[in-house]
Amino acid sequence: MSSAVPAPGAPEERRSVPVPVPPGGHPLKVDPARLRRRTAPSTVGSTGHLPVVDETSAGGLVVERHVSGHRAAVILRRNRAGRLEMCLPKGHLEGAETPEEAAVREIREETGIQGTVRRTLGVIDYWFSGEDRRVHKVVHHFLLRADGGLITAAGDPDGEAEDARWIPLTELPDRLAYPNEQRLATTALQVLTRTPDLVE
């Protein structure tokens, strides 16, 4: 789903282009102390320019070796339409956290699983619009080895995750809700096919 805003630099009478809605459709969360404001390339009617802010998040796939093969911890949350969707755990960096530290913390909070970062999987970069700003979002994703814990969403401080489950890694590309996350799951599958001991 997307909302239409004027294309960057386009006159007001020109057709608009869609700007992606954030995966999961969860409410915009911004730490005002960390905002970097600048003039937005788009306008909203005659009211002026929307400020642009940058957000950084981190998360990824925490994987364990199982008798049936590798499986990853995922979360289930509701999108704006109220439907449950399967997503990778992730969230905003807090304080002076590195992306790796934030990924470990967010995965533990949202899935109950403690993990160790083994390698980078990729970075997803996109834009979306809030009520009073445009947001440039960068999400760092990592492959983690599961070191312990019990699968549960009960520890999610934001209450966005309704459930957490182990899913066979081979099934993830077809079951995750978003194409970018599906591609990350495919990358993880390829990596672990070549180097299965990475998470052992």
N, C-alpha and C positions, 0 to 999 in steps of 0.2 A: 504494500500500500504506500502511496506517496502523496505529498501535497504539492500543489503547483505554486511556484514563485517565479518572478521574472528572471530570465536568464541573465548571468553577469554581463553588465554593460549594455543590455538591450533597452531600447526605448520602451516606454510604458505601453505603447499601442501594439508592440510585437507579441507573438504567442509566448506563453510561458512553458518552462520545462519542469519535469518532476524532480523533486529532491527527496532522496530516500528517507523513510521513517526509520528510527533506530530499531535494530533487531530486538524483538520482545515487546516493543512499544512501552517500555517502562518509563516513568516520569523522569524528566531531566533533572539531574543532580549536579550542581556546580558549586565548587568551593570559591566564594568571591575573592578570597585572598590570593588565589592562583590564576585568576582570569587575566588574559592578555587581550585587551580590547583594541580594535582597530576599525576602520571604516569598512563596512560590509560591501561586497560588490553588487548586492541587490537592494532594491528599495521596496517599501510597502506603501503603495498608494502615494498620497501627498504628505504623509506624516514624517518622512525622512528615512534615514538609513537604520537598518538593524545592526546592532553590534555583533561582532563575530568573536566567539570564544573557542579556545582549544581545550580539549579534554583528552586525557590519557588513561586507558584502562589496561588490565592484564588478566590473563586466565589461560585456559588451554585444556589439554587432555591429560588426566592422571590415569595411568594404565597399570594393570596388574596382570601377571601370568596366572591363568586358570587352567584347569584340566581340559577345558573345551577350547582353549586358546586365549589370546589377549582380549581383555575387556576394559572398557573405559567408564569412568563415572560421569554421568550427565545429570542435568536438572530438568524438571518440568515446570513451566511457568505459563501464565495466561497472557495472551496478547490483547490488543485493544478490543478485539471482537469477542473476547471472553473464551477463546479456544485454548486448550493446553497445547504447548509446543515444546519440543525437545531441543535443548540448547546446551552449549558448553558453559561451564561455570566461569564467571569473570566479574570484574568490578573495578572501581576507581582506585588509583594509587592514593595512599594516605600519608600525609606528612612527607618525610624524606625517603619513603620507600623506593626501591628500584622496581622496575617491572617484574623481575624475577621474584622478589619478596612479596609483591602484591599478588602475583599469581598463586603462590603457595598459600597465602592467607585466605584469599577469596575462595579457592578450591576447598580448603579445609572448612571454612564457614558454610559454604553452600552445599557441600556433599558429605561432610564429616570425615573425609579421607585426607590424611597427612601425606604429602608428596615431596619428592626431591626433583628439582629441575635437572633434566638430562640433556636437553638441547632446545634450540629455538625451532618453532614450526613455521611461523610466518607472522606478518603484520597485516591487519585489515584497516583500511583508511577510508572514511566516508564522511559525508555531510548530511545534516538534517536541520530542520527548523523547529525551534521552540516557540512559545507565545511571544517572546520579546527579544529573541536572539537567533542567530544562526550558529550552529555548532560544528566544528571540525573535530571529528573523533578519530583517535588512533588507538587500536587495540592490539597489544602484543600477546601472542599465543606461544605457549611452550609445551613440550612433551615432558611429563613428569612420571617418575616411578612411584607407585603407591607403596608407602612404607608402613601403613597401619591405619586404624580407625574403623568406624562402623558407618556404612552408607546410610545417611539421613540428611534431610533438609532442615531438621529442627534447629540447627545452630545458625541459620541465616538471619543476621541481625535486621535486614531490611524486609524479611518476610516475602520476598519476591519468588523464591523457589518453593513450590508446593510439594515437590517430591524429588528424590534423588535415586538413581538406579544405576546398576551395572549393566552395560549393553555390550554385546560382542563387537569388537572393533570392526570386524568385517561387515556388520550391519549399519554402522554409523553413517556412511555416505548416503544411504537411502532414508535414514530415519531423522536426521537432524533437520531443523526447520529452514535453515538459511544456506543458500548455495556457497557462500564464502566459508562457512563452517564445515560444510560437506567436503569442500576441497582440502581443508586442513586435516580432516579425518582420513582422506585418501592419502595425503602426504605422510601422516603418521603410520598408516598401514604399510606404505612402501618402505619407510625407514625401518620399521620393525621386521619386515620380511628380510631385509638385508642384514640387520643387526639385532636379532631378537634378544640378545643378552643386555641390551641397553636398559631394559626395565626389570632385570632379574637381580 
